[in-house]
Amino acid sequence: MINKEEIKQLPDFLVVGVMKGGTSAAAVNLPMHPDIWMVNAHTKMEVMTTYRYNLEDTIGGLNGFHKEMDFWNYKDNFNKGLDFYSSFFNTKAKAIGEASPNYFHLEEKHHTGCLPRMMKNIPNTKIIILLRDPITRTFSHWNMIQQTKPVWSKDKVGKTFNECTEGKPKYNGLLNRSKYFNNLIRFKGVFKNVHVALQESIMLDPVTEYDKMFKFLGVRPLGEAINYNLEVHSYNYDSEIDSKSLNWLKKFFKNDVDNVKALLPELDYSLWNEY
């Protein structure tokens, strides 16, 4: 059990997104390094039990049995206070962090205060952003909704991919969460240490990509020493994107993808669709 007199501290790195971009895998694989520690479902529940926290009035992932803290993006959660938040990081590890993919989506109304809160309270925190081809991310997001039927997307449950994208192109979370450029600019404009990687590159060569992240976090690379889990929260697909929808999505995302490539030319986009 956690000793209430032990360490309370703020994280020195955050994996902020994107949803369906490999954040859950990162939350499993990064802590395989002996010098890295991250919040997970079990440590969250241990802290809640030890401190007898009442989280009935919290929002998002904070009160759920999974990795997400959703502390910085929801005002009600943030109002619990920094002492509350720091109690979840009871460790002496060299690099400590958490992964909450909702942090990246600053354009969503209920997340508008996320970046200012981070700027004020954790300005030196290192930021990891994992991107994925916008079309495959959107399709993965839709597929997850159909299989898990979450309350927060009940309006999309039972609807086709076309109905959830082409049929509703405005104010659409499936589509908007696959647009990256504006939020990349905002994070890179605030934090001096931002590491961006592509989910496709991680799947192709996890050893190299995770060693890059280890170096970014200030710990030694591990090379072939870890057997990485790349299938965390992955779902089988019962359908495919039809060619008409694929062409529509390519046009829809083209401008954003072009901007991302210009901003981050060092990344390998060869496994993305042609936009």
Secondary structure, DSSP 8 states (H G I E B T S, - for coil): ---TTS-----SEEEEE-TTTTHHHHHHHGGGSTTEEE--HHHHHHHHHHHT---TT--TTTTSSSS---TTT-HHHHTT-HHHHHTT-----SEEEEE-GGGG-TTSGGGTTHHHHHHHH-TT-EEEEEE--HHHHHHHHHHHHHHH--GGGTTTTT--HHHHTTT--SS-HHHHTT--HHHHHHHHHH-S-EEEEEHHHHHH-HHHHHHHHHHHTTS---GGG------TT----S----HHHHHHHHHHHHHHHHHHHHH-TTS--TTS---
